[in-house]
Amino acid sequence: MKKRTIIAIAIVISISVLGIVFTQLFWVKKSLDLKGKQFDNSIRIALKSVINQLMEIKNDSVFQEHLYKLSCRKVKLDVTDFVMPSTLDSLMHEEMNSMGMTDNYYYGIYNKLNDRFATGHLGNKSKELLKSPYQYSIASIFKPGNYYLTAYFPTKTSIVLRQMEIWLLLSVFFIVIVIISFVFVILTILQQKKLSELKTDFINNMTHEFKTPLATTSLAAEMLLRPEVTSKKEKVNKYVKVIIDENQRLKNHVEQVLEISSLENGKKDYNFKETDIHELVKLVVKRFELHLKEKNINLTLKLDATRHTIKANTTEIINVIFNLLDNAIKYSPSNTRILIKTRNSKSGIFLSIRDKGIGIRPEHHKDVFKNLFRVPTGNIHEVRGFGLGLYYVKNVIDYHHGYIELDSQPGRGSTFDIFLPFNNKIT
């Protein structure tokens, strides 16, 4: 999939997700506004109900007689004579309880001309009560009509939210699901694109690695058919050796691919036995003597581990050392140095291979152990490979219950440190 196509898909999906999110938020806001209006209407109905009940009490004959007796004793009746505080408290609590609110609300009766409260449950919310939108005149109960019944609800927002709690949680849940799905799809597309590129590189590299020995073998075979060559034993031996070497090279490539396939399918069968790491290092170094001479690389062995025998699969550990040393030589310039050293810890042995090659950028340190990954090397095209070596190394070390670490900087070389425990059991 082309980069432009991926960008176009990401843009379309992003717009779609944003559209869904904004639409959902719009309807949530609309629902909150509607619930807010329903709450306002409920409060207004409750306050009007309180005023109507106060009117009924006022018009009651018993209460009228009570007012008449008061007027005989007092020069002038005030609002608390018509609206007794205890009665107001009782009616307000009854109405609020019917709405499911048992506390955290305030109310009172005040004179609108001087903003003075006559009675009520004020707390420290006098200013809020004066500005409250829930205000109704009680002129029908007490005249002149300057007195108003007011109420204030500091937790109105939380009350409305609680009423919509389930729907809000569901909305948030589905929005998060949509966003996570979007991110997952984009990451999957990018991962598939990267995997496709890795596989393409792998096929290209494999074609090159197979084509070169095949071409060399074919050329050597053609040379052996020429009479001027067959008559000379030295030339025959030379071309036969070329064919054998190139066939061995092809065999190594095929075995490497098959090894990785066995590891990934979990079909690899390890046979652990007593293995001398120092002997294996020397064996592998001997195989690279010719390559070292060709590039004039000075290889130093510093095998300081006093205990260097562990339980391991000998063949696989040889392949591990072979892969790491092969990389050290391939990515090192001529006339440089490579150091291989060992040391002990209480539970195992450390094997370190250090080169003075091109190095690896820190951002690639974790990726080098991934399947098919090859470090970008700029204009260096002569170094070929499948991107399987370090992935194979990591899997073998993990199976031996050890670990591998990389310390590298561009231009300064690389150091691969391997730890292998003394005792291993097949799991």
N, C-alpha and C positions, 0 to 999 in steps of 0.2 A: 504494500500500500504506500502510495506516494505521500510525501510530507504535506503537500498542499491539500490532499484529500483528508488527511488526519486533522489538519487545522480547520478545514471547512466543517467536518463532522463535530469537532470540539465547539466551534462557534454556534452551530445549529443547536446542539444539545444544551449549551450554556444559555442561549436565548430561551429555549424551551423551559429549562429548569427555573430560570429567573422569572419567566412568565407565570409558571405554576406557583412559585413562592410568593410573588407579588399578588397574584389573584387570591391565594389563600389568606395572605395577610389582610387584603382588602375586605374579604368577607368576615374575617375575624373581627376587624375594626367595626364593620357594620353591625355585627352581632353584639359587640360590646356596647355600641351606641344604643342599639335597640333595648338591650338589657338595662342600660342606664336610664332610658326614658321610662321603661316599665317600673323601675325602682322609684323614679320621681313621681309617677302617677300613683303608685301605691302609698307613698308618703303623703301626698296631697289628699288622697281619699281618707287616710287614717286621721289626718289633722281635721278635716271637715267632719269626720265622724265624731271626734272629740268635741268639737264646737256644737254639733247637733245634740249630743248627749248633755252638754252643759245647758243648752237652751231648754231641753226637756226638764232638767232638774230645776231650772229657774222658774219655769211655768207650773211646776208642781205646787199644789195648794199648801202643802206643809211647808215647803221652802218659802213661799210667798208670805206665810204667816211669820216665819223666822225673820225674813227681811223687814217686815213691819215692826216687829219688836225691836230689831236693831236700830231702825230709823228713829224710834222713840228715845233711845238711849244716846244716839250719836247725832251730831249736828249734820254730818254729811257722810254718806256711805261711799266707800272706795271699791276698787275693782276686786280686791280679795274678799269682799263681803259677798260678791256675786259668784266669784270663782274661787272656791276655797282651795288652798294649796294641797291639802290631802286628797280632795276630789280630783284635782288636775293630775296629781301623781298617779292615782289609781287608774284613771282613764287612759293616760299615756302609756303606762306599763301594760295595760290590757291590749291596747292596739298594737304596740310594738311586739309584744309576745306573739300575737296572731300572725305577725310577719316573720317570726323566727329570730328577732333581735332581742336579746335579753339584757344587753348592757352596751356601753360605749356609744351612747347618744345623749344629746342635751336638748333642753327645751325651756321655754319661759314665756311670760307675758310681760310686754314692755310698752311704755308710752313713746310713740313715734315722734312726739314733739321734742322731748328732752332725752330720749334714748335711755331712760331709767327703767330698770326691771322691777316689777311688782312682786313676782313670785316665779317659781320654776326650779328646775335642776340645771344650774348654770355652770358649775365647776369653775374653770378659768377660761371659759369659751365665750365670754360676753361679746367680744368683738366679732367673732365668727357668727354668733347668733344674730347680731344686728345686720350682717351682710348675707345671711342665708336666703336662698331663693324660696324656701318653704315658709311663707308668712301669710297669715290670714287674719282679717279684721274680726274682732269680737264685738262689733257695734251692736249686733243683735242681742248681746247679753248685757253689755254695760255701755252706757253713753256718757259723755260724748265718744265718738268713734275714733279715738286716738290710740287705742290699745290693740296690740296685735299678738297673736299666738305664733311663735317661731320655733323652729327645730333645726338642729345641726347634727350631721353624721360624719365624723372624721374618718371613718373606715368605709365610706361608701364604695370606693374603688375596690377594696378587698372583698366586700360583700358581693359586688357584681361579679368579680373574678371567681369567687367561690361557687357562684351559681352556674358558671360556665366552665368549671374546673375540668370536667371530663373531656369536653369538646376542645378546650385549649390544649390539653395534654395530647389528645389524639392528633390535633393539627400539627403541633410541634413534632410529634413522633413521625408522622408521615412526611413532613418537610425534611427532617433529618434523614429518613430512609431514602427520599428522592435524591438528596445531595450526596449521600454516601454511594448510592447506585451510580450517580453521574461520575463521581471521582473514580469509582471502581471500573466503570466502562472505559474511561479515558486512559487510566493506568494499564488496563488490559490491552487496549489498542497499542499503546506505546511499547508495552512489553512484547507483544506479538511482532511489532515492527522490528524491535531490537533483535528478537529471536530469529526473525526472517533474515535480517542482515548478517547475523552470526552464522546462520546455516549457509547463506550464500558465500560468505568468506571461507567457511569450512570446505565447501565443495570446490571453490576456486583453488584453495591451497592444496587440497587433496589431489585435484586434477594435476596441478603442477608437480606435486611430490611423486605422483605415480607416473606422470608423463616423462619426467627426466630420466629415471632409471630404465624405463621401457625403451626410450629412444637410444640411450647409451647401450643397452643390451642388444638392441636391433642392429646398431652400427657395428658393434663388436662381432656379432654373428656374421654380418656381411663381410667383414674383414677376414674372418676365418675361412670363407669360401674362396678367397683369392689364392691362386697358386703361389704367388710370391710370398704369401704369409705362411701358408701351410708347409712350405719347404723349410721354414726356419722355426725351430723349436722354441726359441726364446720369445718370438712374437706370438706364437700359439699360446704359450703359457701366460703371456701378458694379457691377451684378450680373453682367455678363459677365466683369469682372475677377475677381470673387469665384470664379466657376466656373473660370476659367483657373488662378488661384492654387491652388485646392483640387485641381484635376486634377494640377497640377505636384507638389503635396505627395504625392498618391497615387503618382504616378510615381516620386518620390524614394524612397518607402517600398519599393515593389516592386523598384526597382533595388538598394537596399541589401541586401534579402534575396537577390536573384539574385547580387550580388557575393560574398556570403558563401558561397553554394552553389558558385560557381565556384572560390573559394579552397580550399574543403574537398575538392573533387573533383580539384584539381590541373589544372583546365582554363583557368586564368587565363593569358592571353598578354600579357606586358608588352613594351612597345616603348620602349626607353630612348633618350632624346635629350637634347641640351643644354637644361637647365631652370634658369631664374633663380628662386631661392627667394624673393627679396625681391619680385619681381613677383607671384608666386603669393600671398604673404601679403597684399599690398595688394589683390589681386583679391578674395580671400575676405573681407577686412575690409569692402570696399565692399558686398558682398552682405548684410552684417549691419548696415548703417548704421541701417535702420529699427528693428531689434530693440534696438540700443544706445540709440537715442533714447527708445524706449518705456520702457526700464528706467532711463534716465538713467545709463548706465554710461560711465565715462570710459576709453577704450581708448588706451593709449600704445604707440607703435612705437619700439623702440630697435634699429634694424637696423645693428649695428656690424661685421658680417662684411665684410671687404674683398673676399674672394673668395666670391661667392654663386651661382655657376653650377656645377651638377653634372650628371652623367648620371643621368637618372631618367625614370620614367613621369609625365609632367606631370599627367594626369588623376587618377592615384592619389594623388599628393602633394597636389593640390588637395583631394581628398576627406579626406585625413588632417588637413590644417589645418582644413578645414571642420568635421569631427567634433569636434576638440579645442576649437575656438572655440565651437561650438554648445553643448558641455557646459559650458564656462566661463560662458557667458551664462545657460543654463538653471538652473544650480545656484548662481548668484550672486544676492544680493538687489539691490534697486534702490539707486541712488545709491552705487555702489562702483566699483572700478577693476580693469582687466585690463591686464597688461603682456605684450607680445610682443617678444622680443629675439633677436638672432642674434649669433654669434661664431664665429671660425675656430679650427681646430686644424690640425696639420700635414697631416692626411689627410682632413679633411672640414669640415662645418659643423654647428654646434649651433643648434637652434631651440628656444626656450623659451616656453611659454605659462603665465602665472601669473595666478591669480584670487584673490579674497578671499571665496570662496563658503563653502558649508557644510563642505567638507573631507571627507576619507575616513579612517576608522579604520585604523591600521597593519595590523590582522589581515586587512583586505580588499585590501591593496595588490597582492598577487599574483593575487587572484581577479578583479580588475577587467578583466584582459586575457583572461579565459576566455569562451568562447562562451555567450551567453544570461545571463551573470551581471549582476545589477543590485544595486548597493549598497543595503542597507536604509536608508530615509530617515525612519523613524519615522512621524510624522503628516503628512509632506509628500507629498500625493497628487497635486498638480497637475503634477508633473514626470513625463512619460510617455516611454517608449522601449522598444526591443526587447532591449536588452542585447547589441547586435551591434557598436556603434560602436567601442569600444576593442579588441575582438577583431579587427575589420577593420584598425584602425590598426596593431596589433602585427604582423599578418601582412604587411601592405604594407612596413612598416619592415624586418622580417626579410628579405623578398625583396630589398630594396635593400641588404642586408648592413650595415644599421645597427642601432641599438637604441633603446629608449625606457625612461626611468626616471621614477618617480613619487615626489614628495616632498609629503606632505600630512598635516595634522593637523585633527581636527574643530574647526570654528569659526575656523580660521586660513586656510583656502583650500587650493588645490592648485597644484602646479607640475609640468608635464609637460615633460621635457627629451628632445629627439630628436636623435640623431646620424645624419647621412647622409654617407657617403664621397663624395669627388669623382668617382671613376671606378667605374662599375658595369658588369658584364658579365652577360648572362642565363645562368643556370645550369640 
